[in-house]
Amino acid sequence: VQLVESGGGLVQPGGSLRLSCAASGFTFSNHAMTWDRQAPGKERELVASITSTGGSTDYVDSVKGRFVISRDNAENTVYLQMNSLKPEDTAVYYCNVPFYSRWGQGTQVTVSS
C-alpha cells in the first residue's frame, strides 16, 4: 500500500488549495478513503471521508461547507478541495485507507497572511 499526497503550500486566509493523493498497491475502488490532519501539538483528526464509490461523504464540523472530498477511481486518486481557508486549518494533511490503517507522508498546509 502506497499513498503519496501533494498540493500543499502556503496560502492566505480565504484562499483555496486542492490536495491530491495517489494510491497504489491495493484495489483502490474497493475501499473508503479519508483525509486526516495533524496540527502542531495536537492529535491527528479525521477531516473528511468518502465511500469506495464516492457516493457518500462526511466531514468534521469545522470544515463543513468549505472542504470537498472526491475521488477518481480510474486514476486511483482522492482529492480534497479546500476553500475559505482559515489559519486554524494549518496542519500536515494525510490521506488514509482505513482498511489498511496506512497513511502517506503528508503534505503541509499553512494558512497565514
C-alpha positions, 0 to 999 in steps of 0.5 A: 500500500502506497499513498503519496499526497501533494498540493500543499503550500502556503496560502492566505486566509480565504484562499483555496488549495486542492490536495491530491493523493495517489494510491497504489498497491491495493484495489483502490475502488474497493475501499473508503478513503479519508483525509486526516490532519495533524496540527502542531501539538495536537492529535491527528483528526479525521477531516473528511471521508468518502465511500469506495464509490464516492457516493457518500461523504462526511466531514468534521464540523469545522470544515463543513461547507468549505472542504470537498472530498472526491475521488477518481477511481480510474486514476486511483486518486482522492482529492480534497478541495479546500476553500475559505481557508482559515489559519486554524486549518494549518496542519500536515494533511494525510490521506488514509485507507482505513482498511489498511490503517496506512497513511502517506507522508503528508503534505503541509498546509499553512494558512497565514497572511 
